[in-house]
Amino acid sequence: MDEVAAFLRDHPPFDTLDEAGLAAVADAAEAERHAAGALILEHPDATAEHVFVVRRGAVELRGDGRLIDVVGEGELFAYASILAESPLGFVA
């Protein structure tokens, strides 16, 4: 099992996937690195195109200048925008 699949295997919802499903998700994953304080998603009125999984560190989600949530290692963000086909409502 590759490094990405091994990481995902330890975190929901990926921990419920069978080996083929986990391999498909891991193969489709694209790694991004962001410096502390850098904007990852900067348009709260945009609909997300991808789900993000935090591998290391944490990501602050902010709406109207206020802290909404802090997403940590193994946690997802931007998925609700995709599922609802609606704007993010935050910057990350």
N, C-alpha and C positions, 0 to 999 in steps of 0.2 A: 504494500500500500504506500502510495507516495505521501510526501509531507503535508500537502494540502488536504488530502482525504483523511489522513490521520488526525489532523487538527479538527476538521469538520465533524468527524465521527464522535468527538467528545462533547458536541454542543447541539442543543435542540434548534431547529427541528431535524437536523441532519442525522442525529443519533438514531432515528427510526428508519432510515433508508436501508435497503438491502445493498449488497456490495455493488451491483450493477448501477443502481441509482446513485449511490455515493460516488462511484467512479465517473458517472456522467456529469454530476455537479462539479466535481473537482476538475475535470477536464475543461469545463466551460468557464471556470474561474479565471479572473485576471487580477494579478496583484498590483496594488498601487501603494505608493509610499507618500506620506504627507508630513511636512514639518509641523511641529507644534504651533498652533495658532493659525495654520493655513485653512482657507475655506475649501471644503470638499464639494458641497452643494450650496451655491450662493444665491439661488433664485427660488424663494419660497412659493412663488406662483407657478413654478414649473412642475410637470408631472415627472416622476422619477423614471428613468429608463433601466436602472439596475438596482438590485438589492445589494447592500453593503454589509459585510461581516467584519467586525473589528478583530484584527489578529493580535495586535500589540497596542498597548496604550488605551486611550479613551477618546471619545468624540462627544463634544457638547452639541446638543440640538437647541437652537435658540429661535424663538418666535417673538416678533415685536420687541426685540432687544432683551427679552427675558429668557432665563435658562428654563427650558422645558424638561430636559432629561440629560443624563450623562450615560452614554452607551459604552460598556466595557468589553473586554476581551471575550470573544465568542458570541457576542450579542449582534443582532441585526438592526439595521435601520433602512428606511425608504421603502420597505415592502408594502406598507399600507397605501401609499400613493399608487403603486402598481396595481394592487388588488382592487382598489376603489376607482381606479382611473381618474384620480383627482389630484389637485396640487399638493405638494409636500406640506406647506404650511409652516416650514421652518428652514433655517439655514444650518449647515453642519460644518 
